[in-house]
Each structure stands twice: as C-alpha cells, then as structure tokens.
Amino acid sequence: MVTRTLPIAGRQPPRPVDPSLDLEAEIARLKNERSATILAHYYQDSEIQDVADFIGDSLQLAQAAKKTEAKVICFAGVHFRAETAKILNPDREVVVPDLEAGCSLADGCPGAKFAAWKARFPGAVAVTYINCSAEVKALSDYIVTSSNAEKIVAQIPRDRTILFAPDRNLGAYLAKKLDRPMEIWQGSCIVHDTFSERKLIALKERNPTALVLAHPECEEPILRMADFVGSTTGILKYATGSPATTFIVVTEPGILHQMQKAAPGKTFIAAPPEANCACNECPHMKKNTLEKVYLALRDLEPKLVMRPDLIEKARVPIDRMLALSAS
C-alpha cells in the first residue's frame, strides 16, 4: 500500500476513509462487485492512472465510454469529460470522484453567452473543443478534440464561416496551420497559458539536445519553439517512437507517468510555469484522489445526473465527431 499525502486544497475526501485500507485492493474489489470501469485522463495522479481500466486523452476517453459494457462508469477527470461519458451512456450510472473538478475553458464559455455569440453569425458552423459544458455541446455543430480538430475542420467547406470555441490558442493554431480564417472565442486553459517562454528558452539552453513537445492549447510563442505539436496522446506516441532520448514536455505533467512507463530509458522534463509555483499542474484534475475514487465506487456518489433533452441534443455533435474520427 502506498503512503499518500494531500497537499493541495480541496483534495481531502469529503467522507472519512480508514487509513489502514489497502485502497488499490478495495477499488479492485468494488469494480468487480459493481461491474464498474474506471476511465482516467492522462493528467490524473499516477496512482489513479495505475488503478484505471482505461487511460487516455479526450478523444480516446469518449471512444472508450461509448464502447464500455460496464454498469457503472467512474470517471476520473474533470466534469465535462464525465458529462460526455453520461451523454454516450444515458442508461448507465456515471460517478465522479469530485464534482467540483471543473475546467477554466468550460467555465469561461457559459451556454447563454455562447448562444448569444453564435447568434451574431447566422449560417456559421460552430466547431467546439470538447473542453466545454454539455449546454455548449448541444449548441454546436461539431465537437473536436486536439487529436482530431485538424481533420474535422479541414472537411468543412471553405465558403462556410467557422466559429471556434472556447480555446483561443487551439483555434489560432488550427487557423494558421489550415490557412482557414475563423471567428474564435477568447478562452484559454489556465495550465497551458502559464508556460513560460523565458524559462523554456533557459531549459532548452541547459538541455540542447532535448526536443520540445507541446500541446496546441499553449500560446503561440511556445508553439514556435516546439519540435512537435500535438494532443496528449500524440505527444506520448511521438516521444516513444522518436530516436531522441531527452524531451521537454509542455503540457500538464501527469502525462509523464505514462511516458516514463512507455520509454523508461528516456528522460522527460516537465516545462516550468512562469511563476515559482506548481501552476503547470491542473488544480481541477488534482482534486481527484485515490481516496475519492474509492468512495465514489463504494457509495456510488457523487452521481452525474443530466436532463434527457440535454443528453439528446449534446449527443448529436459528439456522435458526428466519433464518426468522422473513425473514418
């Protein structure tokens, strides 16, 4: 059993957990009893990743959620990803370790404001990054992830105006790469916005042979320095397939756990934020803990509940995304 600390505010489980419990063994027992599966994002703590049945990025997690036959889905990630799992599995129970695990992108693009913005561009195609609420998904024509956004946007006729929300950095990256003007919502990820060009330059000077791998949610000066820009899964695949041995990773450092497991002989360096803080770690993702995963499976709470009409509307662009991603 692993000794654990809870250093981040909001990580303390809401209900007491017996400190003598072997949580890994208890979670395995509960998964079997509940016919449950644990889906976890790469940005979760390593101990959560190690008990998960599936680990992935947004696209992979949506695909896994659609395929699962489990009666209960425990989604270790942030709220909008759990919503996606519920939208794809309306008749299954979806529980989350912490309902307060949100997202700056989703929070910065409320449904009413998105609807008003969309109304300013009649006939436009609304392409929305999956990091948004179910209400915004229901108002969208296409949902995309960082894995498939380029492929999906490239298929939209060039005579159509594209509205891209809510991430301005991903939108700007796509507009530049595809030479495709778009109307872009001015939202951003608090983690990817915090990476420091100044510190990245200094880190590169100390590690001149290191390749820089960056997520497209980063700001443009960071992307200009990158040897590879891609989704979390893309970054993982690039690093494990590359002959290079040292990498500076410019995304949430939770991915380093899987990178080190996949390529133990290589060196992975987490890019630092501008401030002297742990701001490169997502405070929302880190609200989830192994204790809270155990409690969610034990009590089947907190449970995600959504209106049937919202599920039905939000599912349309998600299914469209999954179909285009498979083609």
C-alpha positions in Angstrom: 0.0 0.0 0.0 1.3 3.5 -0.9 1.7 6.2 1.7 -0.2 9.3 0.5 -0.3 13.0 1.3 -3.0 15.5 0.4 -1.0 18.8 -0.2 -3.5 20.6 -2.4 -6.5 22.4 -1.1 -9.7 20.6 -1.9 -8.1 17.2 -2.1 -9.3 16.0 1.3 -12.1 13.4 0.8 -15.5 14.6 2.0 -16.1 11.4 3.9 -13.6 9.7 6.2 -11.5 6.9 4.9 -10.0 4.2 7.1 -6.2 4.9 6.8 -5.5 1.2 7.2 -7.3 0.2 4.0 -5.4 -1.1 1.0 -7.2 1.3 -1.4 -5.9 -0.4 -4.5 -7.3 -3.8 -3.3 -10.6 -2.2 -2.2 -11.0 -0.4 -5.6 -10.4 -3.7 -7.4 -13.0 -5.5 -5.2 -15.6 -2.7 -5.8 -15.0 -2.7 -9.5 -15.8 -6.4 -9.6 -18.9 -6.1 -7.3 -20.3 -3.1 -9.1 -19.4 -4.2 -12.6 -17.7 -0.9 -12.8 -14.9 0.5 -15.0 -12.6 3.4 -14.2 -11.8 5.8 -17.0 -8.9 8.2 -16.3 -7.3 11.1 -18.1 -3.5 11.3 -18.5 -3.5 14.3 -16.2 -4.7 12.4 -13.2 -2.3 11.4 -10.4 -0.2 8.4 -11.2 -1.8 6.3 -8.5 -5.2 6.9 -10.1 -3.8 6.0 -13.5 -2.5 2.8 -12.1 -5.9 1.6 -11.0 -7.8 2.7 -14.1 -9.1 0.3 -16.7 -8.5 2.8 -19.5 -6.2 5.9 -19.6 -6.4 8.3 -22.5 -6.9 11.8 -23.9 -10.4 13.3 -24.6 -11.0 11.5 -27.9 -9.8 8.1 -26.6 -11.9 8.5 -23.4 -15.0 9.4 -25.4 -14.4 6.3 -27.6 -13.8 4.1 -24.6 -17.0 5.5 -22.9 -19.1 4.6 -26.0 -17.7 1.1 -26.1 -17.9 0.1 -22.5 -20.3 -2.5 -21.3 -19.8 -1.8 -17.6 -22.9 -1.0 -15.5 -21.0 1.8 -13.7 -18.5 4.3 -15.1 -16.3 6.0 -12.6 -14.8 8.9 -14.5 -11.5 10.3 -13.0 -11.1 13.6 -14.8 -13.0 16.8 -15.0 -16.7 17.5 -15.1 -17.2 18.0 -18.8 -15.5 14.7 -19.6 -17.8 12.8 -17.2 -20.7 14.6 -18.9 -19.5 13.2 -22.2 -19.5 9.7 -20.8 -23.0 10.2 -19.5 -24.2 11.6 -22.8 -22.9 8.5 -24.5 -24.3 6.2 -21.8 -27.6 7.7 -20.6 -28.8 4.5 -19.1 -25.6 3.8 -17.1 -24.6 5.2 -13.8 -21.7 7.7 -14.1 -19.9 8.6 -10.8 -17.1 11.1 -10.4 -14.5 11.3 -7.6 -15.2 15.1 -7.2 -18.0 17.1 -8.8 -16.0 20.3 -8.2 -13.3 19.2 -10.7 -14.1 21.8 -13.4 -12.2 23.4 -16.2 -11.3 27.0 -17.0 -12.2 26.6 -20.6 -15.7 25.2 -19.9 -16.3 27.8 -17.1 -15.2 30.7 -19.4 -17.8 29.8 -22.1 -21.2 29.6 -20.5 -24.1 28.3 -22.6 -26.1 31.6 -22.7 -23.1 33.7 -23.8 -22.1 31.1 -26.3 -25.7 31.1 -27.8 -25.6 34.9 -28.0 -22.2 34.8 -29.7 -23.4 32.2 -32.2 -26.5 34.3 -33.0 -24.2 37.1 -34.3 -23.1 34.8 -37.2 -26.2 33.3 -38.9 -25.3 30.3 -41.0 -21.9 29.8 -39.4 -20.6 26.4 -38.4 -20.0 26.0 -34.7 -16.9 23.9 -34.0 -16.4 23.5 -30.3 -13.5 22.0 -28.5 -14.6 19.1 -26.2 -13.5 21.2 -23.2 -16.9 22.7 -22.8 -20.2 22.1 -21.0 -23.0 19.9 -22.2 -25.1 23.1 -22.8 -22.4 24.4 -25.2 -22.1 21.0 -26.9 -25.9 21.0 -27.5 -25.5 24.3 -29.4 -22.6 23.1 -31.5 -22.4 21.5 -35.0 -19.1 19.7 -34.4 -17.2 18.7 -31.3 -13.5 18.3 -31.7 -10.5 17.3 -29.6 -6.9 18.2 -30.0 -6.4 14.8 -31.6 -9.0 15.3 -34.4 -9.6 19.0 -34.7 -7.4 19.5 -37.8 -9.0 16.6 -39.6 -12.6 17.7 -38.9 -12.1 21.4 -39.6 -10.4 20.5 -42.9 -13.6 18.8 -44.1 -15.8 21.9 -43.6 -16.4 23.7 -46.9 -14.2 26.8 -47.2 -17.1 29.0 -48.0 -18.6 28.5 -44.6 -17.8 30.7 -41.6 -16.4 28.7 -38.7 -16.9 29.7 -35.1 -14.3 28.1 -32.9 -14.7 27.9 -29.1 -13.6 28.0 -26.4 -9.8 27.8 -26.7 -8.2 30.7 -28.5 -4.8 29.1 -28.7 -6.0 25.9 -30.3 -8.2 27.9 -32.6 -5.3 30.2 -33.7 -3.1 27.1 -34.2 -5.7 25.5 -36.5 -6.4 28.7 -38.4 -2.7 29.2 -39.1 -2.0 25.5 -40.0 -5.0 25.1 -42.2 -4.9 28.7 -43.6 -8.5 29.0 -42.5 -9.8 32.2 -41.0 -12.2 31.6 -38.1 -14.1 33.6 -35.5 -12.5 32.5 -32.3 -13.9 32.6 -28.7 -11.3 34.2 -26.4 -10.9 31.5 -23.8 -7.8 29.6 -22.6 -6.6 26.8 -20.3 -5.1 28.1 -17.1 -2.5 25.4 -17.2 -1.3 25.8 -20.8 -1.4 29.6 -20.6 1.1 29.6 -17.7 4.1 28.1 -19.5 7.0 30.5 -19.7 8.8 31.2 -23.0 11.6 32.7 -21.0 12.0 29.6 -18.8 11.6 27.3 -21.7 14.5 29.0 -23.5 16.7 28.7 -20.4 15.7 25.0 -20.1 16.5 24.4 -23.7 19.9 26.0 -23.3 20.7 23.6 -20.4 19.4 20.6 -22.5 20.4 21.5 -26.0 19.7 18.0 -27.4 16.2 17.9 -25.9 13.2 18.0 -28.2 10.3 20.3 -27.2 6.9 18.6 -27.3 3.9 21.0 -26.8 0.1 20.8 -26.6 -1.7 23.1 -29.0 -3.5 24.8 -26.1 -0.2 26.5 -25.4 0.4 30.1 -26.5 1.9 30.8 -30.0 5.4 31.7 -28.7 5.7 28.3 -27.0 4.4 26.5 -30.1 7.0 28.3 -32.2 9.7 26.6 -30.1 8.2 23.1 -30.3 9.7 20.3 -32.4 6.3 18.6 -32.2 2.8 20.0 -31.5 0.1 17.5 -30.8 -2.5 16.1 -28.4 -1.6 14.4 -25.2 -1.7 11.0 -26.9 0.2 12.5 -29.9 3.0 13.7 -27.6 3.2 10.3 -25.9 3.4 8.5 -29.3 5.9 10.9 -30.7 8.2 10.6 -27.7 8.1 6.8 -27.5 8.7 6.5 -31.3 11.4 9.1 -31.6 15.1 8.1 -31.6 15.7 11.1 -29.4 16.3 10.4 -25.7 15.5 13.7 -23.9 12.3 15.6 -24.2 10.9 18.8 -22.7 7.2 18.3 -22.3 4.9 21.4 -22.4 1.6 20.1 -21.1 0.2 19.0 -17.7 2.9 16.8 -16.1 0.5 14.0 -15.3 1.4 12.6 -18.8 5.0 12.0 -17.7 3.9 8.9 -15.7 2.8 7.1 -18.9 5.8 8.4 -20.9 8.2 7.1 -18.3 6.4 3.7 -18.3 6.4 3.5 -22.1 10.0 4.6 -22.5 11.9 4.0 -19.2 15.3 4.7 -20.8 14.4 8.2 -21.9 14.4 11.5 -20.0 11.3 13.6 -19.7 11.4 17.1 -18.3 8.3 19.0 -17.3 8.3 22.5 -18.7 8.1 25.1 -15.9 5.4 27.8 -15.5 6.3 31.5 -15.4 5.7 31.8 -11.7 7.5 29.9 -9.0 4.6 27.6 -8.3 3.0 24.3 -9.3 0.8 26.2 -11.9 1.7 23.7 -14.6 -0.5 21.2 -12.7 -4.2 21.4 -13.3 -5.8 22.2 -9.9 -9.1 20.8 -11.1 -7.7 17.4 -12.2 -5.8 17.2 -8.9 -9.0 17.5 -6.9 -9.4 13.8 -7.7 -7.6 11.4 -5.4 -7.4 7.7 -4.9 -9.5 8.1 -1.7 -12.2 9.8 -3.7 -12.2 7.1 -6.4 -12.7 4.5 -3.7 -15.5 6.5 -2.1 -17.2 7.0 -5.5 -17.2 3.3 -6.1 -18.2 2.4 -2.6 -21.1 4.9 -2.3 -21.9 5.4 -6.0 -21.7 9.1 -5.2 -21.3 11.8 -6.4 -23.5 10.7 -9.3 -23.8 12.7 -12.5 -27.4 13.5 -13.4 -28.4 15.2 -16.7 -31.7 16.1 -18.3 -32.7 13.7 -21.1 -33.3 16.5 -23.6 -29.8 17.9 -23.0 -28.3 14.5 -23.4 -30.1 14.0 -26.7 -29.1 17.4 -28.1 -25.5 17.2 -27.0 -25.1 13.7 -28.3 -25.6 14.8 -32.0 -22.3 16.6 -32.4 -20.4 14.1 -30.3 -21.6 11.2 -32.5 -20.6 13.3 -35.5 -17.1 13.7 -34.1 -16.8 10.0 -33.3 -17.9 9.0 -36.8 -15.5 11.4 -38.5 -12.7 10.3 -36.3 -13.2 6.7 -37.3 -13.3 7.4 -41.0 
